[in-house]
Amino acid sequence: MKVRVAHLTDVNLDTAFFQAIASHLDPTRFELVMGSLAAPGALQASMSARGIRTFGLGLPLRSPRAVLSLVSVLRRERIDLLHAHCFLPTLWGLLAARLSGCPMVFTRHHSDHHLRL
C-alpha cells in the first residue's frame, strides 16, 4: 500500500527543490500530491506533466479560508501525510491537519518563522 504524501507550498513556483522531491521519492512506496496556497501555475503544470496529482487553492496567502479549503483537499485526496513548506503553509497546514486528522510535518526554508508557531 502506497503512502499518499501531499506537499504544500505558498506560491506555485517550479523549483529545483520540488523537482528533486518528484524525482527521488520512491514511487513504489509513495504517491506524491503537490499543491500550493496560490492558484495553479508553473508548479502544477510541471508536476502534472510528470503524472503527479496537483492542487492550487487560489486564495490570498494570508486567508484563513485556506484552512477549510485544505481540509477539503486532504479528505478528498485521502492524504496520509501533509508536508508543509514555509511559514503560511505550515500555519494553515497545522490547523487543517488537526481538523482532518491527517498527520503533518513541516520543513523550514530560509528563515526561522517556524519559531513563531
BAMIRO-783749 format. One line per field, with one value per residue (C-alpha): residue in three letters; x, y, z. Coordinates in Angstrom, 2 decimals, always signed. Layout:
N
nuro <- (ALA / ...)
px <- (X / ...)
py <- (Y / ...)
pz <- (Z / ...)
//
This chain:
117
nuro <- (MET / LYS / VAL / ARG / VAL / ALA / HIS / LEU / THR / ASP / VAL / ASN / LEU / ASP / THR / ALA / PHE / PHE / GLN / ALA / ILE / ALA / SER / HIS / LEU / ASP / PRO / THR / ARG / PHE / GLU / LEU / VAL / MET / GLY / SER / LEU / ALA / ALA / PRO / GLY / ALA / LEU / GLN / ALA / SER / MET / SER / ALA / ARG / GLY / ILE / ARG / THR / PHE / GLY / LEU / GLY / LEU / PRO / LEU / ARG / SER / PRO / ARG / ALA / VAL / LEU / SER / LEU / VAL / SER / VAL / LEU / ARG / ARG / GLU / ARG / ILE / ASP / LEU / LEU / HIS / ALA / HIS / CYS / PHE / LEU / PRO / THR / LEU / TRP / GLY / LEU / LEU / ALA / ALA / ARG / LEU / SER / GLY / CYS / PRO / MET / VAL / PHE / THR / ARG / HIS / HIS / SER / ASP / HIS / HIS / LEU / ARG / LEU)
px <- (+0.00 / +1.43 / +1.54 / -0.05 / +2.03 / +0.88 / +3.48 / +2.10 / +3.89 / +2.78 / +3.37 / +3.37 / +6.97 / +8.51 / +11.73 / +14.67 / +13.70 / +10.26 / +11.67 / +14.12 / +11.28 / +9.37 / +12.46 / +13.69 / +10.58 / +10.24 / +7.10 / +6.64 / +6.19 / +4.83 / +2.28 / +3.02 / +0.43 / +1.82 / -0.11 / +0.02 / -1.99 / -1.86 / -3.81 / -2.43 / +0.58 / +4.07 / +4.47 / +1.22 / +1.94 / +5.37 / +4.13 / +1.10 / +3.44 / +5.15 / +1.81 / +1.71 / -1.62 / -1.75 / -3.94 / -3.90 / -6.20 / -6.28 / -6.63 / -4.74 / -1.78 / -2.96 / -6.55 / -7.79 / -10.22 / -7.21 / -7.74 / -11.17 / -10.11 / -7.11 / -9.22 / -11.38 / -8.32 / -6.85 / -10.10 / -10.92 / -7.42 / -7.20 / -3.83 / -1.86 / +0.74 / +0.86 / +4.33 / +4.21 / +6.97 / +7.49 / +5.52 / +1.95 / +1.56 / +2.76 / +0.35 / -2.69 / -1.48 / -1.27 / -4.86 / -6.15 / -4.26 / -5.73 / -9.26 / -8.92 / -6.99 / -4.10 / -0.55 / +1.71 / +5.38 / +6.98 / +10.28 / +11.90 / +13.14 / +15.27 / +14.08 / +13.10 / +9.38 / +8.50 / +9.57 / +6.53 / +4.21)
py <- (+0.00 / +3.37 / +6.32 / +9.40 / +12.46 / +15.99 / +18.74 / +22.23 / +25.47 / +29.08 / +30.11 / +27.87 / +28.21 / +25.24 / +24.96 / +22.56 / +21.58 / +20.29 / +18.72 / +16.79 / +15.57 / +14.40 / +12.71 / +10.93 / +9.83 / +6.05 / +5.61 / +2.04 / +3.31 / +6.83 / +8.68 / +12.38 / +15.16 / +18.68 / +21.81 / +25.48 / +28.09 / +30.15 / +29.39 / +26.68 / +27.77 / +26.67 / +24.15 / +22.40 / +22.41 / +20.85 / +18.22 / +17.37 / +16.76 / +14.15 / +12.49 / +13.86 / +14.98 / +18.68 / +21.32 / +25.09 / +26.67 / +30.01 / +32.03 / +35.04 / +33.68 / +35.20 / +33.99 / +31.81 / +30.29 / +28.25 / +26.02 / +24.78 / +24.51 / +22.46 / +20.21 / +19.50 / +18.61 / +16.37 / +14.44 / +14.30 / +13.14 / +10.76 / +12.21 / +10.10 / +12.77 / +16.52 / +18.05 / +21.85 / +24.17 / +27.73 / +29.72 / +30.22 / +26.71 / +25.41 / +27.62 / +26.74 / +23.16 / +22.61 / +23.73 / +21.76 / +18.63 / +18.81 / +19.26 / +16.46 / +14.02 / +13.94 / +13.71 / +16.59 / +17.53 / +20.76 / +21.95 / +25.25 / +27.13 / +30.27 / +31.59 / +30.90 / +31.65 / +28.25 / +29.53 / +31.84 / +28.83)
pz <- (+0.00 / -1.04 / +1.34 / -0.22 / +0.70 / -0.08 / -0.25 / +0.36 / -0.51 / -0.59 / -4.21 / -7.25 / -8.43 / -10.21 / -8.19 / -8.28 / -4.73 / -5.73 / -8.89 / -6.68 / -4.46 / -7.52 / -8.95 / -5.84 / -3.98 / -4.31 / -6.47 / -5.25 / -1.68 / -2.03 / -4.11 / -4.37 / -4.48 / -4.95 / -4.02 / -3.23 / -1.38 / -4.59 / -7.74 / -10.03 / -12.05 / -13.04 / -10.19 / -11.01 / -14.75 / -14.23 / -11.79 / -13.91 / -16.86 / -14.65 / -13.89 / -10.34 / -8.89 / -8.01 / -6.46 / -6.07 / -3.52 / -5.32 / -2.15 / -0.82 / +1.16 / +4.42 / +4.06 / +6.93 / +4.38 / +3.30 / +6.33 / +5.26 / +1.62 / +2.65 / +4.90 / +1.86 / -0.26 / +2.45 / +2.75 / -0.98 / -1.94 / +1.05 / +2.08 / +4.57 / +5.40 / +4.82 / +4.38 / +4.55 / +3.37 / +4.65 / +7.25 / +5.99 / +4.56 / +7.93 / +9.88 / +7.75 / +7.38 / +11.14 / +11.56 / +8.57 / +9.60 / +13.10 / +11.74 / +9.19 / +11.39 / +8.90 / +10.32 / +9.34 / +9.17 / +8.01 / +6.64 / +7.46 / +4.42 / +4.54 / +7.90 / +11.47 / +11.01 / +12.43 / +15.85 / +15.83 / +15.77)
//
